[in-house]
């Protein structure tokens, strides 16, 4: 299935280096970030998993579970985590989905239905399995980012995007370009000036269609 923003994230039962479970059960009542990779023991992916491990406290502050996916077996993930922790200096405590049969990658539309892993395969054979999904507590997909193999992901940006999604979740607000947590936010056009003032207090009307207000507590 092709996933789009606001689609329900599939409640797949996955096998990981920490056992098997359904994704919705793992997510619980908070947020979920799933980040996928084409192969274990690859250089860019190792640094990316390390970056996620280093941010463990930040994910926890935001009531967010993270889970990796790599197109290898669970026992390979266990071995790979030792390298990840050596490089990053942080414990990789999150689970990694074992997707050596490509079931999850195909279900999340990262690979075509007829994709297969040839003998002697390399990461290039599953190169499109480099996506970040952010899923809200209502199980709806809120964000997807797809990266090529040559570009390491910026998890500071993933964290910033998560902050923006949480700041605007379920309220008539948006965030401007380059926004970071604590800065002013944009009032949605669904509110007229009187309704915006009543709801958020003082607003700064920069243009008839661009009104900002302090980020609510």
Backbone as a chain_set.jsonl record, in Angstrom:
{"seq": "XXXXXXXXXXXXXXXXXXXXXXXXXXXXXXXXXXXXXXXXXXXXXXXXXXXXXXXXXXXXXXXXXXXXXXXXXXXXXXXXXXXXXXXXXXXXXXXXXXXXXXXXXXXXXXXXXXXXXXXXXXXXXXXXXXXXXXXXXXXXXXXXXXXXXXXXXXXXXXXXXXXXXXXXXXXXXXXXXXXXXXXXXXXXXXXXXXXXXXXXXXXXXXXXXXXXXXXXX", "coords": {"N": [[0.842, -1.197, 0.0], [0.431, 2.284, -0.713], [1.635, 4.791, 1.301], [0.434, 7.811, 2.704], [0.444, 11.191, 4.008], [-1.469, 11.46, 6.951], [-2.63, 8.977, 6.588], [-3.526, 5.887, 8.199], [-1.069, 4.345, 10.104], [0.272, 1.199, 9.371], [-0.582, -1.594, 11.406], [1.551, -3.573, 11.829], [2.804, -6.805, 12.682], [5.912, -7.358, 13.939], [9.223, -8.761, 13.828], [11.968, -8.418, 15.931], [15.232, -7.54, 17.269], [14.613, -7.542, 19.888], [12.496, -9.196, 20.335], [9.125, -10.166, 19.251], [6.332, -8.176, 18.22], [3.314, -6.171, 17.893], [3.207, -3.16, 16.021], [1.556, -1.01, 16.849], [1.098, -1.68, 19.505], [3.68, -1.433, 20.507], [4.084, 1.309, 20.127], [2.244, 2.442, 21.904], [0.583, 4.968, 23.835], [1.763, 7.229, 22.925], [3.995, 8.978, 20.705], [5.481, 7.774, 17.63], [8.503, 6.976, 16.018], [9.744, 5.588, 13.169], [12.577, 4.47, 11.571], [14.257, 3.565, 8.671], [16.568, 1.261, 7.108], [18.86, 0.028, 4.586], [20.686, -2.068, 5.032], [22.604, -3.916, 7.422], [25.749, -3.18, 9.08], [26.824, -1.113, 7.499], [28.369, 1.97, 6.516], [27.206, 4.698, 6.627], [24.686, 4.183, 7.728], [25.38, 3.128, 10.212], [26.388, 5.352, 11.562], [24.053, 6.832, 11.679], [22.245, 5.268, 13.226], [23.685, 5.442, 15.565], [23.412, 8.182, 16.12], [20.697, 8.319, 16.726], [20.671, 6.757, 19.04], [22.151, 8.391, 20.761], [20.325, 10.362, 21.296], [18.487, 9.431, 23.108], [17.403, 10.363, 25.58], [16.097, 12.67, 24.752], [14.067, 11.704, 23.046], [12.564, 10.349, 24.954], [11.693, 12.466, 26.61], [9.797, 13.558, 24.982], [7.764, 11.761, 24.873], [8.04, 9.67, 23.007], [8.485, 6.795, 21.095], [11.128, 5.111, 19.506], [12.063, 3.157, 16.683], [14.087, 1.063, 14.784], [14.66, -0.183, 11.438], [16.073, -2.692, 9.487], [17.33, -4.385, 6.632], [18.009, -7.17, 7.341], [18.738, -10.059, 9.395], [17.562, -10.686, 12.791], [19.585, -11.622, 14.5], [21.824, -10.591, 13.272], [21.411, -7.903, 13.706], [21.859, -7.723, 16.468], [24.622, -8.164, 16.629], [25.493, -5.994, 15.116], [24.739, -3.832, 16.67], [26.726, -3.653, 18.584], [28.824, -2.452, 17.187], [27.589, -0.017, 16.581], [27.272, 1.111, 19.113], [29.923, 1.335, 19.869], [30.888, 3.275, 18.074], [29.204, 5.474, 18.611], [29.215, 5.837, 21.343], [27.012, 5.49, 22.924], [24.24, 3.709, 24.319], [22.37, 1.568, 22.311], [19.369, 1.241, 22.774], [16.896, 0.852, 21.632], [14.593, -1.185, 19.682], [15.359, -3.087, 16.67], [13.867, -3.764, 13.663], [13.762, -6.881, 12.053], [14.027, -7.462, 8.741], [14.577, -9.248, 6.647], [13.125, -10.693, 4.839], [11.782, -8.784, 3.486], [9.164, -8.073, 4.019], [8.083, -6.003, 5.677], [9.227, -3.689, 4.574], [8.059, -3.703, 2.036], [5.354, -3.527, 2.754], [5.266, -0.979, 3.788], [5.657, 0.484, 1.558], [8.23, 1.0, 0.634], [9.674, -0.542, -1.037], [9.165, -2.132, -4.228], [6.531, -4.512, -4.963], [7.551, -6.782, -6.198], [10.177, -6.924, -5.466], [13.317, -8.407, -4.519], [15.963, -10.085, -2.723], [19.018, -10.535, -4.064], [21.55, -13.145, -4.407], [24.604, -12.47, -2.751], [24.006, -9.851, -2.34], [24.006, -6.222, -2.055], [23.79, -3.114, -0.185], [22.718, -1.465, -2.086], [20.759, -2.9, -3.376], [18.511, -2.635, -1.891], [18.058, 0.067, -1.715], [16.119, 2.095, -1.461], [15.085, 1.806, 1.016], [15.229, 3.835, 3.084], [13.862, 5.642, 4.935], [12.186, 7.966, 7.07], [9.565, 7.773, 9.299], [7.118, 9.571, 11.055], [4.727, 9.12, 13.497], [1.618, 9.946, 14.843], [-0.102, 9.957, 18.101], [-2.69, 9.106, 17.448], [-2.288, 7.192, 15.575], [-1.902, 8.061, 13.003], [-0.024, 8.837, 10.096], [2.272, 11.423, 10.19], [4.521, 12.582, 9.077], [6.953, 12.015, 6.527], [10.186, 11.249, 5.472], [12.508, 10.736, 2.922], [15.658, 9.469, 2.128], [18.687, 9.435, 0.146], [21.324, 6.942, -0.193], [23.779, 8.148, 0.085], [23.623, 10.338, 1.719], [23.75, 11.244, 4.959], [21.322, 11.158, 7.522], [19.906, 13.975, 9.234], [19.392, 14.028, 12.431], [18.879, 15.953, 14.276], [17.195, 17.607, 12.866], [15.041, 15.856, 12.517], [14.225, 15.705, 15.17], [13.55, 18.4, 15.569], [11.411, 18.598, 13.755], [9.648, 16.814, 14.961], [9.123, 18.228, 17.343], [7.748, 20.404, 16.225], [5.516, 19.136, 15.116], [4.313, 18.163, 17.445], [3.758, 20.555, 18.746], [1.761, 21.609, 17.187], [-0.209, 19.744, 17.035], [-3.48, 18.842, 16.784], [-4.388, 21.423, 17.255], [-5.257, 24.733, 16.027], [-2.78, 25.702, 14.661], [0.394, 26.449, 13.099], [3.828, 26.036, 12.073], [6.461, 28.313, 11.224], [8.999, 28.658, 8.612], [12.118, 27.232, 9.473], [11.58, 27.117, 12.158], [12.047, 26.703, 15.67], [11.656, 25.025, 18.809], [9.796, 26.913, 21.131], [9.763, 29.331, 19.811], [7.696, 31.849, 18.143], [4.496, 30.924, 16.771], [2.379, 30.18, 13.92], [-0.904, 31.325, 13.362], [-3.698, 29.474, 12.369], [-5.576, 29.791, 9.307], [-8.164, 29.084, 9.609], [-9.276, 30.362, 11.736], [-10.762, 33.477, 12.413], [-9.69, 36.901, 13.049], [-10.799, 37.747, 15.497], [-11.551, 35.336, 16.726], [-9.052, 34.122, 16.871], [-7.69, 35.825, 18.627], [-9.251, 35.517, 20.892], [-8.713, 32.868, 21.486], [-5.915, 32.564, 21.643], [-4.876, 34.871, 22.743], [-2.847, 37.745, 22.458], [-2.125, 38.573, 19.081], [0.11, 38.846, 16.312], [-0.206, 40.583, 13.51], [1.136, 40.199, 10.625], [0.657, 40.062, 7.902], [-2.477, 40.012, 6.127], [-3.03, 37.301, 5.933], [-1.049, 36.124, 7.409], [-0.443, 35.562, 10.557], [0.944, 35.68, 13.74], [1.619, 34.19, 16.952], [2.473, 33.778, 20.436], [4.063, 30.745, 21.286], [1.942, 28.358, 22.65], [1.862, 27.237, 26.066]], "CA": [[0.0, 0.0, 0.0], [1.145, 3.561, -0.731], [1.313, 5.584, 2.48], [0.39, 9.258, 2.549], [0.206, 11.904, 5.26], [-2.772, 11.232, 7.583], [-3.04, 7.576, 6.522], [-3.259, 5.104, 9.397], [0.155, 3.56, 9.99], [-0.125, -0.207, 9.5], [-0.288, -2.268, 12.677], [2.256, -4.791, 11.454], [3.522, -7.567, 13.689], [7.297, -7.373, 13.481], [10.248, -9.472, 14.588], [13.08, -7.517, 16.189], [16.257, -8.092, 18.16], [14.044, -7.55, 21.238], [11.279, -9.995, 20.324], [8.08, -9.862, 18.279], [5.203, -7.418, 18.757], [2.607, -5.325, 16.938], [3.737, -1.797, 16.078], [0.692, -0.137, 17.652], [1.356, -2.003, 20.911], [4.969, -0.834, 20.86], [3.913, 2.761, 20.181], [1.491, 2.83, 23.095], [-0.269, 6.151, 23.705], [2.584, 8.375, 22.542], [4.409, 9.123, 19.314], [6.364, 6.725, 17.12], [9.385, 7.247, 14.884], [10.364, 4.417, 12.546], [13.578, 4.874, 10.583], [14.608, 2.321, 7.992], [17.916, 1.183, 6.541], [18.932, -1.065, 3.622], [21.588, -3.175, 5.353], [23.475, -3.798, 8.588], [27.196, -3.075, 8.866], [27.123, -0.144, 6.446], [28.958, 3.103, 7.243], [26.282, 5.808, 6.909], [23.634, 3.7, 8.626], [25.946, 2.966, 11.552], [26.422, 6.677, 12.208], [22.671, 7.272, 11.913], [21.746, 4.561, 14.403], [24.37, 6.027, 16.707], [22.808, 9.485, 16.42], [19.42, 8.05, 17.402], [20.998, 6.283, 20.391], [22.601, 9.535, 21.563], [19.165, 11.215, 21.595], [17.505, 8.639, 23.866], [16.713, 11.189, 26.581], [15.222, 13.617, 24.048], [12.858, 10.971, 22.623], [11.769, 10.059, 26.153], [11.045, 13.709, 27.034], [8.701, 13.851, 24.057], [6.845, 10.619, 24.881], [8.194, 9.129, 21.655], [9.211, 5.545, 20.926], [11.828, 4.981, 18.232], [12.342, 1.781, 16.277], [14.791, 0.979, 13.519], [14.394, -1.308, 10.537], [17.161, -2.949, 8.553], [17.034, -5.565, 5.827], [18.861, -8.266, 7.789], [18.138, -10.881, 10.441], [17.67, -10.147, 14.146], [20.889, -11.935, 15.092], [22.778, -9.644, 12.712], [21.185, -6.633, 14.402], [22.515, -7.794, 17.771], [26.061, -7.97, 16.396], [25.702, -4.641, 14.594], [24.588, -2.861, 17.755], [28.016, -3.477, 19.248], [29.543, -1.439, 16.402], [26.869, 1.25, 16.739], [27.575, 1.641, 20.447], [31.339, 1.71, 19.874], [31.044, 4.524, 17.322], [28.416, 6.58, 19.178], [29.396, 5.982, 22.785], [25.686, 5.482, 23.552], [23.555, 2.426, 24.234], [21.286, 1.503, 21.324], [18.369, 0.494, 23.52], [15.664, 0.685, 20.856], [14.609, -2.398, 18.858], [15.55, -3.0, 15.218], [13.051, -4.755, 12.964], [14.433, -7.78, 11.111], [13.195, -7.463, 7.532], [15.328, -9.921, 5.596], [12.195, -11.166, 3.806], [11.26, -7.55, 2.866], [7.723, -7.931, 4.244], [7.748, -4.691, 6.235], [9.621, -2.678, 3.586], [7.033, -3.676, 0.988], [4.093, -3.067, 3.336], [5.372, 0.464, 3.98], [5.829, 1.067, 0.223], [9.611, 1.41, 0.399], [10.16, -1.393, -2.114], [8.078, -2.677, -5.04], [6.04, -5.822, -4.529], [8.346, -7.867, -6.773], [11.581, -6.798, -5.052], [13.904, -9.578, -3.862], [17.366, -9.91, -2.376], [19.831, -11.5, -4.816], [22.748, -13.657, -3.748], [25.685, -11.499, -2.756], [23.404, -8.515, -2.464], [24.576, -5.088, -1.344], [22.767, -2.153, 0.246], [22.097, -0.858, -3.267], [19.599, -3.696, -3.782], [17.355, -2.156, -1.11], [18.485, 1.452, -1.46], [15.015, 2.994, -1.11], [14.681, 1.585, 2.403], [15.877, 4.89, 3.875], [12.738, 6.536, 5.189], [11.782, 8.268, 8.444], [8.13, 7.981, 9.507], [6.666, 10.027, 12.373], [3.328, 8.713, 13.637], [0.982, 10.587, 15.993], [-0.791, 9.018, 18.995], [-3.895, 8.563, 16.816], [-1.791, 6.211, 14.596], [-1.862, 8.652, 11.668], [1.287, 9.279, 9.63], [2.374, 12.875, 10.184], [5.689, 13.038, 8.324], [7.807, 11.012, 5.892], [11.373, 11.778, 4.818], [13.257, 9.693, 2.233], [17.036, 9.907, 1.895], [19.559, 8.542, -0.614], [22.319, 6.274, 0.643], [24.99, 8.957, 0.232], [23.367, 11.498, 2.587], [23.371, 10.882, 6.321], [20.175, 11.898, 8.036], [20.134, 14.946, 10.3], [18.378, 13.718, 13.431], [18.465, 17.203, 14.909], [16.033, 18.048, 12.093], [13.931, 14.966, 12.876], [13.783, 16.152, 16.491], [12.876, 19.687, 15.372], [10.125, 18.33, 13.122], [8.798, 16.221, 15.992], [8.672, 19.335, 18.194], [6.751, 21.185, 15.485], [4.297, 18.33, 15.032], [3.678, 18.117, 18.761], [3.267, 21.897, 19.082], [0.596, 21.946, 16.357], [-1.09, 18.581, 16.977], [-4.836, 19.024, 17.279], [-4.712, 22.828, 17.499], [-5.184, 25.485, 14.762], [-1.496, 26.381, 14.594], [1.421, 25.906, 12.219], [5.136, 26.62, 12.383], [7.097, 28.923, 10.058], [10.288, 28.116, 8.188], [13.25, 27.232, 10.403], [11.077, 27.232, 13.529], [12.521, 25.81, 16.72], [10.79, 25.013, 19.989], [9.78, 28.129, 21.924], [9.539, 30.509, 18.976], [6.306, 32.127, 17.803], [3.853, 30.022, 15.827], [1.429, 30.801, 12.999], [-2.32, 31.034, 13.606], [-4.331, 28.911, 11.179], [-6.561, 30.63, 8.624], [-9.519, 28.667, 9.99], [-9.745, 31.291, 12.761], [-10.672, 34.893, 12.094], [-8.882, 37.627, 14.032], [-11.458, 37.759, 16.812], [-11.454, 33.987, 17.296], [-7.641, 33.878, 17.173], [-7.371, 36.584, 19.84], [-9.951, 34.89, 22.01], [-8.127, 31.57, 21.792], [-4.476, 32.593, 21.911], [-4.438, 36.147, 23.294], [-2.303, 38.71, 21.488], [-1.595, 38.074, 17.816], [0.884, 39.809, 15.526], [-0.727, 40.464, 12.157], [2.173, 40.639, 9.704], [-0.092, 40.161, 6.657], [-3.836, 39.541, 6.41], [-3.055, 35.836, 6.013], [0.092, 35.67, 8.192], [-0.581, 36.055, 11.907], [1.711, 34.847, 14.662], [1.332, 34.307, 18.364], [3.419, 33.047, 21.249], [3.815, 29.304, 21.39], [1.227, 28.033, 23.897], [2.591, 26.39, 27.02]], "C": [[0.875, 1.243, 0.0], [0.694, 4.384, 0.463], [1.373, 7.067, 2.154], [0.198, 9.887, 3.935], [-1.258, 11.726, 5.675], [-3.361, 9.856, 7.31], [-2.772, 6.919, 7.875], [-2.01, 4.253, 9.178], [-0.179, 2.1, 10.236], [0.304, -0.826, 10.829], [0.355, -3.625, 12.387], [2.824, -5.482, 12.689], [4.931, -7.801, 13.172], [8.165, -8.215, 14.405], [11.446, -8.55, 14.724], [14.147, -8.241, 17.021], [15.784, -8.125, 19.603], [12.715, -8.3, 21.288], [10.283, -9.543, 19.265], [6.925, -9.137, 18.954], [4.531, -6.669, 17.622], [3.071, -3.888, 17.116], [2.872, -0.87, 16.922], [0.878, -0.41, 19.143], [2.67, -1.368, 21.361], [4.841, 0.679, 21.012], [3.216, 3.2, 21.457], [0.664, 4.068, 22.838], [0.516, 7.404, 23.311], [2.844, 8.429, 21.049], [5.37, 8.013, 18.932], [7.216, 7.284, 15.985], [9.97, 5.916, 14.417], [11.334, 4.925, 11.494], [14.195, 3.612, 9.991], [15.95, 2.425, 7.28], [18.032, -0.05, 5.642], [19.807, -2.236, 4.027], [22.368, -2.873, 6.636], [24.938, -3.639, 8.152], [27.541, -2.217, 7.652], [27.483, 1.181, 7.122], [27.984, 4.215, 7.604], [25.235, 5.377, 7.926], [24.141, 3.545, 10.058], [25.99, 4.303, 12.281], [25.013, 7.169, 12.526], [22.061, 6.576, 13.13], [22.407, 5.098, 15.666], [23.778, 7.36, 17.109], [21.476, 9.311, 17.143], [19.666, 7.6, 18.842], [21.396, 7.443, 21.296], [21.448, 10.432, 21.997], [18.118, 10.518, 22.463], [16.726, 9.49, 24.861], [15.743, 12.163, 25.923], [13.953, 12.925, 23.564], [11.957, 10.732, 23.832], [11.031, 11.303, 26.651], [9.799, 14.003, 26.213], [7.71, 12.697, 23.936], [6.843, 9.926, 23.517], [9.017, 7.854, 21.699], [9.902, 5.581, 19.553], [12.081, 3.511, 17.964], [13.03, 1.82, 14.918], [14.277, -0.18, 12.683], [15.613, -1.46, 9.65], [16.912, -4.291, 7.878], [18.076, -6.651, 6.119], [18.14, -8.987, 8.916], [18.382, -10.275, 11.824], [19.034, -10.435, 14.762], [21.989, -11.042, 14.529], [22.635, -8.276, 13.385], [21.9, -6.607, 15.751], [24.016, -7.542, 17.629], [26.352, -6.534, 15.968], [25.623, -3.603, 15.713], [25.888, -2.643, 18.513], [28.851, -2.432, 18.524], [28.911, -0.065, 16.593], [27.243, 1.902, 18.065], [29.041, 2.042, 20.573], [31.537, 3.067, 19.214], [30.392, 5.694, 18.046], [28.706, 6.839, 20.648], [28.089, 5.996, 23.544], [25.053, 4.111, 23.364], [22.415, 2.51, 23.235], [20.165, 0.655, 21.914], [17.075, 0.241, 22.772], [15.742, -0.604, 20.032], [14.868, -2.084, 17.384], [14.757, -4.127, 14.573], [13.923, -5.565, 12.022], [13.539, -7.934, 9.876], [13.924, -8.125, 6.365], [14.427, -10.548, 4.533], [11.463, -10.014, 3.119], [9.772, -7.309, 3.122], [7.354, -6.527, 4.703], [8.09, -3.589, 5.231], [8.601, -2.567, 2.468], [5.704, -3.147, 1.532], [4.085, -1.557, 3.533], [5.734, 1.187, 2.685], [7.237, 1.621, 0.0], [10.265, 0.597, -0.71], [8.974, -1.889, -2.934], [7.731, -4.099, -4.621], [6.889, -6.969, -5.053], [9.828, -7.785, -6.396], [12.04, -8.088, -4.369], [15.377, -9.276, -3.584], [18.192, -10.956, -3.121], [20.982, -12.037, -3.974], [23.856, -12.615, -3.841], [25.214, -10.062, -2.805], [24.184, -7.478, -1.673], [23.443, -4.165, -0.906], [22.056, -1.521, -0.937], [20.856, -1.627, -3.723], [18.349, -3.329, -2.995], [17.551, -0.685, -0.752], [17.355, 2.37, -1.024], [14.508, 2.78, 0.313], [15.48, 2.545, 3.29], [14.855, 5.993, 4.133], [12.594, 6.753, 6.691], [10.275, 8.489, 8.447], [7.931, 8.527, 10.923], [5.165, 9.815, 12.448], [2.778, 9.311, 14.928], [0.297, 9.557, 16.892], [-2.074, 8.425, 18.415], [-3.574, 7.573, 15.704], [-1.73, 6.759, 13.18], [-0.434, 9.091, 11.331], [1.3, 10.798, 9.546], [3.506, 13.393, 9.307], [6.409, 11.833, 7.738], [8.978, 11.737, 5.241], [12.122, 10.607, 4.18], [14.621, 10.234, 1.83], [17.754, 8.936, 0.956], [20.637, 7.959, 0.294], [23.537, 7.151, 0.924], [24.847, 10.104, 1.227], [22.91, 11.018, 3.958], [22.248, 11.768, 6.828], [20.578, 12.827, 9.178], [19.059, 14.728, 11.353], [18.057, 14.912, 14.326], [17.249, 17.767, 14.178], [14.826, 17.155, 12.375], [13.355, 15.386, 14.229], [13.036, 17.481, 16.389], [11.489, 19.485, 14.757], [9.148, 17.705, 14.116], [8.267, 17.298, 16.934], [7.568, 20.138, 17.507], [5.43, 20.427, 15.375], [3.569, 18.295, 16.368], [3.1, 19.471, 19.155], [1.975, 22.225, 18.346], [-0.44, 20.826, 16.316], [-2.441, 18.899, 17.603], [-5.227, 20.451, 17.599], [-4.524, 23.61, 16.197], [-3.933, 26.362, 14.684], [-0.609, 25.705, 13.554], [2.744, 26.538, 12.621], [5.761, 27.188, 11.117], [8.405, 28.217, 9.699], [11.317, 28.258, 9.3], [12.838, 27.362, 11.871], [11.782, 26.249, 14.445], [11.66, 26.022, 17.958], [10.94, 26.3, 20.805], [9.542, 29.392, 21.122], [8.048, 30.684, 18.684], [5.804, 31.152, 16.743], [2.826, 30.795, 15.001], [0.008, 30.365, 13.343], [-2.961, 30.575, 12.305], [-5.388, 29.852, 10.608], [-7.997, 30.221, 8.936], [-10.109, 29.551, 11.086], [-9.684, 32.712, 12.232], [-9.931, 35.611, 13.22], [-9.496, 37.582, 15.428], [-11.335, 36.4, 17.49], [-10.02, 33.668, 17.69], [-7.244, 34.584, 18.463], [-8.021, 35.955, 21.063], [-9.267, 33.594, 22.442], [-6.683, 31.683, 22.278], [-3.991, 33.884, 22.572], [-3.89, 37.039, 22.195], [-1.787, 38.0, 20.238], [-0.875, 39.213, 17.099], [0.499, 39.614, 14.066], [0.279, 41.055, 11.167], [1.604, 40.866, 8.306], [-1.506, 39.687, 6.957], [-3.909, 38.031, 6.614], [-1.876, 35.264, 6.816], [0.051, 36.322, 9.566], [0.157, 35.11, 12.853], [1.287, 35.132, 16.099], [2.39, 33.524, 19.139], [3.057, 31.568, 21.274], [3.109, 28.987, 22.707], [2.066, 27.128, 24.789], [2.209, 24.935, 26.799]], "O": [[1.931, 1.265, 0.631], [-0.497, 4.647, 0.622], [2.251, 7.521, 1.421], [-0.161, 9.209, 4.897], [-2.166, 11.83, 4.849], [-4.477, 9.575, 7.746], [-1.885, 7.352, 8.612], [-1.909, 3.529, 8.188], [-0.852, 1.785, 11.217], [1.417, -0.601, 11.304], [-0.221, -4.677, 12.665], [3.272, -4.822, 13.627], [5.121, -8.372, 12.099], [7.883, -8.362, 15.594], [11.893, -7.963, 13.738], [13.976, -9.394, 17.415], [16.472, -8.676, 20.462], [11.901, -8.066, 22.181], [10.569, -8.642, 18.477], [6.574, -9.429, 20.098], [5.086, -6.54, 16.531], [3.305, -3.445, 18.24], [3.404, -0.025, 17.642], [0.824, 0.514, 19.955], [2.76, -0.83, 22.464], [5.424, 1.264, 21.925], [3.569, 4.23, 22.031], [0.099, 4.223, 21.756], [-0.016, 8.513, 23.362], [2.029, 7.989, 20.239], [5.995, 7.39, 19.79], [6.713, 7.978, 15.101], [10.616, 5.208, 15.191], [10.962, 5.715, 10.627], [14.604, 2.707, 10.718], [16.402, 3.507, 6.905], [17.382, -1.063, 5.898], [19.697, -3.308, 3.433], [22.741, -1.729, 6.899], [25.301, -3.927, 7.012], [28.435, -2.553, 6.875], [26.957, 1.485, 8.192], [27.932, 4.637, 8.759], [24.932, 6.11, 8.868], [23.404, 3.804, 11.009], [25.671, 4.384, 13.467], [24.805, 7.848, 13.532], [21.433, 7.223, 13.968], [21.768, 5.197, 16.714], [23.65, 7.651, 18.298], [21.161, 10.066, 18.063], [18.952, 8.014, 19.755], [21.02, 7.475, 22.468], [21.579, 11.182, 22.964], [16.978, 10.977, 22.541], [15.508, 9.349, 24.971], [14.681, 12.449, 26.476], [12.868, 13.499, 23.659], [10.739, 10.892, 23.75], [9.877, 11.213, 27.069], [8.858, 14.628, 26.703], [6.908, 12.66, 23.003], [5.788, 9.635, 22.953], [10.109, 7.828, 22.265], [9.317, 6.029, 18.567], [12.286, 2.721, 18.884], [12.596, 2.533, 14.013], [13.549, -1.045, 13.171], [16.13, -0.477, 9.12], [16.355, -5.211, 8.478], [18.899, -6.998, 5.272], [17.061, -8.574, 9.339], [19.287, -9.46, 12.007], [19.585, -9.591, 15.469], [22.974, -10.762, 15.212], [23.626, -7.578, 13.604], [22.478, -5.59, 16.133], [24.605, -6.798, 18.412], [27.333, -5.933, 16.405], [26.354, -2.614, 15.702], [26.124, -1.552, 19.032], [29.515, -1.615, 19.163], [29.616, 0.933, 16.748], [27.498, 3.104, 18.124], [29.369, 2.98, 21.3], [32.266, 3.913, 19.731], [30.958, 6.786, 18.094], [28.469, 7.94, 21.144], [28.04, 6.459, 24.684], [25.303, 3.435, 22.366], [21.588, 3.42, 23.303], [20.034, -0.523, 21.581], [16.234, -0.523, 23.247], [16.838, -1.068, 19.716], [14.63, -0.97, 16.917], [14.949, -5.299, 14.897], [14.73, -5.007, 11.279], [12.435, -8.47, 9.961], [13.894, -7.628, 5.239], [14.897, -10.898, 3.451], [10.613, -10.247, 2.26], [9.179, -6.426, 2.502], [6.417, -5.927, 4.177], [7.312, -2.65, 5.062], [8.306, -1.468, 1.999], [5.007, -2.4, 0.845], [3.034, -0.922, 3.458], [6.08, 2.369, 2.709], [7.417, 2.593, -0.733], [11.29, 1.0, -1.259], [7.881, -2.051, -2.391], [8.537, -4.795, -4.004], [6.949, -8.026, -4.425], [10.646, -8.512, -6.96], [11.248, -8.773, -3.721], [15.953, -8.339, -4.138], [18.074, -12.147, -2.834], [21.341, -11.452, -2.952], [24.027, -11.963, -4.871], [25.933, -9.17, -3.256], [24.923, -7.807, -0.746], [22.278, -4.407, -1.221], [20.912, -1.086, -0.81], [19.991, -1.058, -4.39], [17.24, -3.68, -3.398], [17.252, -0.254, 0.362], [17.593, 3.329, -0.29], [13.609, 3.487, 0.768], [16.287, 2.13, 4.122], [14.966, 7.108, 3.625], [12.846, 5.847, 7.486], [9.765, 9.305, 7.68], [8.507, 8.006, 11.879], [4.419, 10.267, 11.58], [3.401, 9.195, 15.984], [0.133, 8.405, 16.491], [-2.503, 7.354, 18.842], [-4.468, 7.155, 14.968], [-1.524, 5.993, 12.239], [0.271, 9.645, 12.175], [0.436, 11.394, 8.903], [3.453, 14.531, 8.841], [6.473, 10.771, 8.356], [8.783, 12.728, 4.538], [12.346, 9.59, 4.836], [14.727, 11.32, 1.26], [17.461, 7.74, 0.967], [20.836, 8.428, 1.414], [24.252, 6.921, 1.899], [25.83, 10.771, 1.548], [21.824, 10.458, 4.102], [22.231, 12.975, 6.588], [21.462, 12.515, 9.976], [17.932, 15.194, 11.189], [17.067, 14.886, 15.057], [16.365, 18.345, 14.809], [13.702, 17.651, 12.463], [12.137, 15.417, 14.408], [12.01, 17.671, 17.043], [10.516, 20.112, 15.176], [7.96, 18.028, 14.112], [7.087, 17.284, 17.286], [6.575, 20.505, 18.135], [4.357, 21.011, 15.525], [2.342, 18.389, 16.412], [2.067, 19.534, 19.822], [1.178, 23.032, 18.825], [-1.451, 20.952, 15.626], [-2.536, 19.187, 18.797], [-6.297, 20.679, 18.164], [-3.726, 23.209, 15.349], [-4.015, 27.589, 14.646], [-0.827, 24.553, 13.18], [2.773, 27.473, 13.422], [5.609, 26.607, 10.043], [8.849, 27.303, 10.393], [11.375, 29.282, 9.98], [13.666, 27.682, 12.725], [12.078, 25.117, 14.061], [11.023, 27.063, 18.125], [12.05, 26.722, 21.128], [9.161, 30.419, 21.683], [7.242, 29.789, 18.942], [6.572, 30.63, 15.935], [2.455, 31.918, 15.342], [-0.25, 29.186, 13.584], [-2.791, 31.209, 11.263], [-6.014, 30.616, 11.342], [-8.939, 30.925, 8.571], [-11.313, 29.499, 11.34], [-8.671, 33.119, 11.664], [-9.584, 34.997, 14.228], [-8.789, 37.401, 16.419], [-11.049, 36.319, 18.685], [-9.781, 33.025, 18.712], [-6.543, 34.01, 19.297], [-7.417, 35.873, 22.133], [-9.246, 33.264, 23.628], [-6.277, 30.987, 23.208], [-2.817, 33.986, 22.927], [-4.444, 37.069, 21.097], [-1.111, 36.975, 20.317], [-1.212, 40.386, 17.264], [0.84, 38.6, 13.458], [0.274, 42.258, 10.906], [2.038, 41.78, 7.605], [-1.714, 39.011, 7.965], [-4.745, 37.539, 7.372], [-1.722, 34.045, 6.894], [0.45, 37.475, 9.733], [0.006, 33.891, 12.77], [0.687, 36.162, 16.408], [3.113, 32.708, 18.567], [1.882, 31.202, 21.281], [3.627, 29.315, 23.774], [2.884, 26.347, 24.303], [2.708, 24.053, 27.497]]}, "num_chains": 1, "name": "protein.A"}
